Amino acid sequence: MGEKVAVYGIGNPLIDVTAHAEDSELNELGLKKGTMQLIDTARGNEILAHIDDREKTYSCGGACPNTMITLAALGVRSALAGMVGDDELGEIYNDRLKDEGVVSHLAVHPGGTGSCIVLVTPDYERTMSTRLGVCQEFSAENVDHDSIRAAEYFYFTGYMWDTAPQKAALNAAIESARAAGTTVVFDVADPFAVDRHRDDFLALLSGRVDVVLANRDEAHLLLGYDDPRRAAVDIAKRCRIAAVKNGAQGSFIASSAGDCIEIGTYPVDTVDSNGAGDNYSAGFLYGMVQGHSLADSARIAAYVAAQIVRRIGAQFDEQGARELRSAVEHGVWREISEASNKESV
């Protein structure tokens, strides 16, 4: 395709199907309230059939898609590559992604689109059933090398390492990005992904990626010690830039020069932590695309993450997106403190 965007992401497109349900229905369906479980296609069809006659909302889900959607809301031209099925949900996902302002590079494969069925009970508790579908079939032949080479940043998450085709695709994409000077950003994304692929992730840190985003638990599992400041410094020495999120305490941002900055958080009342990490990544990428310093990029990331946890869901609605973009452009994030000025470690 060769279409130039600022950030090109490859991820798992999972369409979120949300509907209201009673506690008794969860029991009838054999679902444990407030949990997320992986399901197969047959089980997914059973749950969808149960809610077929009621109002449902559809949204583009998945970790990397969440990040690309928020980037688009912030005015950054972004693209998403991945695999959807040749079904109605795949068509809905593609249409909704374009509505969100993200350039769609989604490939289509025979079978069912990955989805997360979210049942919301009267107490607003969410019970999620996730079927991965054909998104795991994304392979090296689906990689758009021209678009990756034309982008400023190439972004992917640790979730993409779970199947051989996806792993081959990401390795090919990384090589194209590095050869063209496109900055490679790796979001570890999930502690369980580290458990599954620790050796591969450590190999990625050794000269194959430029920027690494992780939370404290992921960094702990990756490096073997629980010290987010030290982890940020150690990871940055292996690549170029590292951000290690430390929950409500803020985050540590380090560069390969050995500098480490601790950035605080933007205080809000948390309603739903779903999507906090994905939106932190979007804020950080936005800052880098706009030429902000690492410290200011981390402040923007903290602000964006704080705004998403104030509401239900991992994405902003139309009004919320407008308010977010306006606030970020007006520099509200500058209120976030720098806990410790550039400190050599």
Steps between C-alpha positions, in 0.01 A plus 500: 500500500782740586270755668696723737383519861675618815440175693445158343373229735460127462266340752209271574167655391240376746153645463334572835133401506336649808153426632316512831416180683358388833696306759269205442600495133868476589417197711296355216792545262751362751699826516683614812405858567771765466754276327651465152524158342629377166237313301476317169280591205218263596482643851504853362214421265302359793538823701426720198185299428388557858519879460387508137171676572634789708676828437875466454783742444801421284843655537850429373690329778845352552811651660673639191171614345417694819832682469453581131144625560610739776787624284249578227282681754803712588549592135787263421465313170518133594441168327408155626591170338363167617262224399120491506262232375277497194193547718266777613715585803802546272306747287378683809854520640642639177224761471527608864879525478470737206234698688754544781740658252750213488636391161395137458757254372300203625528176307207258466524127563226235473350445843378694800624843610651509846259640754444577864143461619443732795193442716421786737285421804282759680784575745721595199728199550641375169535131414711438190528203266779527241539293186816574304367387164702554183711787633764243587534411131674829414824397331811635325320511165255753647771749599490828306872578495465822300263653757722399790805649331308823433378538861679694773422234762417131486308374805414150619422317825606179668165343419618455141755236598249223573488322164770407250340697212471816711855466629634461145300805392635716780858392437464595133338833589773585751771436241330730248457772761861486614634501146298815423575684824142471626501511881387163641282516813436183701223501762544193720126529577438205732688311777369167371656576162836534677444163665447344160771679302760639739805386301358639175417832666851531645637436150280780365650738755849426373518734203176417318269763651551867585231571760362262764184561703430275800336508839669407825378138501609444139843647565535289815426179311721603211808596701460299819491782754234738628645851464325711233762776495785255453295307243440814292873577498601142417248465218595838350865396490400200288291704255466881510199609705303321771189589697409287802159576650475478877125511552365786709856610577567609142764379258875497438634614164860422408729552202804308384716781637414380851266784597182403684202725570211418732168648395197516728138431419199718425259451793152372410243264648537168322180344369644236263870426453437316172713654224725707727819349360386521137415867543824573684678365191290724276588805706869416501505443124310825447764687697783351298324564168449863601868539593449535875773404747489156662380657826217687329408193295465310828287781646269484198487121535406528867230755422344293222503186718337695784218616274412151379476350851241767588250330268375155410682329214841517335415772246366855498162580352473782245456775757765355727747485210437867417550601864816290525656651188418853612644443848819343367550775242451762774764333716290397800747215546770751598349496850644153556809518717846371425571305815875504451682718251738341249700277722793294381471141619 
